[in-house]
Amino acid sequence: MKLLLTAGGVTNASIHGALVSLLGKPIERCNALCIPTAEYGHPMCTPASAWRFVSGNSPSPMCNLGWKSIGLLELTALPSIGEERWIPWLREADVLLVDGGDACFLAHWMRQSGLAERLPSLPDTVWVGVSAGSMVMTPRIGEDFVNWKAPSGNDSTLGLVGFSIFPHLDHESMPENSLENAERWAANIGSPAYAIDDQTAISVAGGNIEVVSEGRWKYFP
């Protein structure tokens, strides 16, 4: 699977170009599935914010980019309908658009639904994450970002990449997401890490990691 890990979605031309490069064809020729599941695990998210994401009215540009088709994949529903229904939907999608919210909640439902174990069988599919939708791919998120307590009792996520992500660096409505706090967070995360603002993305494909940015970011070895 190819990854485009963002804090704020496809917010500028550089990130848009990276997305098209990963897709290997124009957006208007691609079929998308959007995944709003992470929203339901975070106390700041609401049914209205989930609707804004799905309908393309979110502040994070994702579902409104001009896809050939777009559908909704709600992970909490998948265990009750059987793999024979939803796996064909997954295979037909060129891209998965994954909203933010709580990364531990999202990781839990990716495992419970069976989606997590299916990802290695999708080498050409692009995963585009916003905030928690990106953090879920990392080894752990740090206690600062835990709002929903996983059955494991810790902050571990899927670990499909070898680095962690501190999102929304210097965001005007999130004063706690300062560089100073990112440095403190990184000192305790136990792996390489990136702090990224909403104008930055991390592209991961074929073992290559590239930071794409028109904003501010910092790498913590």
N, C-alpha and C positions, 0 to 999 in steps of 0.2 A: 504494500500500500504506500502511496505517496502522500506526504503530509504538508499542509500549509497551516502553520500554527500562529494565530494572531491573537491580539488582545481586543481589538475593536472591529474585526471584520475586514472587508476589502475596501479600505478607506482612501486609497490613493492609486495613482497610475502605476507605481512600481509594484505594489502588491497585486494589482490587477494583471500586470504583465507576467508576474511569477505564477499566478493561477492559470493563465492561458498556456504558459509553457509546460506546466505539470499536466494539464489536460491533454495537450497535444493537438488540440483543435479548437475552433472558436466556441465561445460560451453558448451561442445560439444553436449549436449542434449537439449540445450535451443534455443528458437527462439527470436531474438532481432529485435527491431525497433529503428533506430537512428533518432534523432530530431535535426537538425542544425539551427532551426529558430532563436535562440538568436543571431547568428552571424550577421544577417542583420541589427540589431539595434545598432551595435557598430562601431565607426569610424575606429578602428584599424583592423577590420575584412574585408575580401575581398571574392569574389567568389572562389579564389584559396584556402583560408584557410578553407572555407566551404567544398570544394572538398576534401581537405586533411583529414578532420574529417571523412567524409562519406566513403572515400576509405581506411581508416585505415592507412593513412600516417601522421597523426597528431602527434605532440610531446606528446599529452595526450592519452595514450593507452586506447582504448575503443572498437572500431569496429574491431580491429585486434586480438581479444583474442581467436578466434577459435570457434565462435558460430555455431550451427547447421544450422541456416539460419539468414540472416540479410536483413532488408529492410529499406527504407527511409520514414519517416512520416513528411511531411512539413505542419506545422500548418496553415500557411497562405492560403493553398489550401483547407482546409477542409470545410469552410463555403460554398464553391461553389459546392461541390459534394454530400452533403447529408449524414446524419449519417448512413443510411442503408449500405453505402459502407465502411466507415472507422471504425465503431465500431467493426465489426467482426475482422478486422485486429488487433485492440487493444486487444481484448479478446484472440486472438491466441498467443499473445506475452508473453513470460516469463519475459522480461526485456525491459525497455525503456532507451536508452543511449542518454543523453541530453547534448549537447555541450554548451560551454560558449559563451559569447558575452555581451549582455545587458539584465540584469535580468528584468527590467521593461518592455522592449519590449516583452520578452518571456512571462511574466505574462499576458500582454495585449492579446497576441494571444492565450494563453491557455484558457483565458475566452472567447474570440471571437469565437474560434473554437468549444467550448464545451468540450474540453479535461479536463479542471479544474473540472467541475462538475461531470465528469465520474470517477475521481480518487478514490472516496470512494467505488465504485463498483468493485474495483480491489484489493482485500485484499492480494492476493498472488503474484501480479506483483511487480517486483523490479525496482525502479527508481534509476538510477546511473547518478549523475550529475557531470559535470565539471564546476567549477567556477560559472558563472551565472546560469548554469543548476542546481546548488546546492542552490545558494542564492535565487532563485525564490520561494523556499519552505518556506522561513522565513517571519516574519512579515514586515520587511523593511530592506533596504540595506544601508541606509545612503547616504547623498548627494554626498559624495566623489566618489561613484560608479555609479552615474546617468549620462548617456550620451544621452539617448533618453527620451524626456519628455512625460510622460503618459498623457492621457486626464484628469486624476485626478489632475495632477500638483504636485504630491508628489512622494515619493520614496517607497511607500508601494508595497508589493508583495503578495503572496498568504496566508501566515500565517498558513501553515499546520504543522509547528513546532513552538515551543515557544521561539526559539533563533535565533539570527542573525549570519552571517558568514563574517569574514574578510579574503579573500583568498590570496594565493600566498605570505605568510609571508616570508620576507627576500629573495625574489626572486632576482636573480642577475640582471635581466633586468628590474626590477621594484623597483628602489630605494625608491620610495614613500611608498612602502608596508613594512615599518619598524615597529618594535614593538612599538616604540614611537608613530607613527601615529595610530597604531591599538589601543593603549590605549586611545588616544584622541578621536578616532572614537567611541570606546565602551562607553565612558563617556556620549555620546550624543544619543545613539541608543535606549534607553528606554526599553531594554529587556536584559536578559542574552545573552551572545555572546561568540563565539569562534574565535580566530585568528588561522588559520591553514596554514601550508606550503604545498608544492606539494607532500610531502611524508606522508600526513595525511588524514584521512577520518573520517567522523562521521556516524556511523551506527544507524539507528532508526527502531525498529521493536517491535510491541506489546507494545508500551509505554516505551520501554527500549532504552536508549541512551548510546552508547559506542564509545569512541574515539579509533581509530585504527591508530597507527603511528609508523613510523621508522624515524621520523624527529622531527620537532619542532612545538609546539602549545601552546596556552594559553587560559584558560577559564576566562571570566569576569562575575562574578555573577550579 
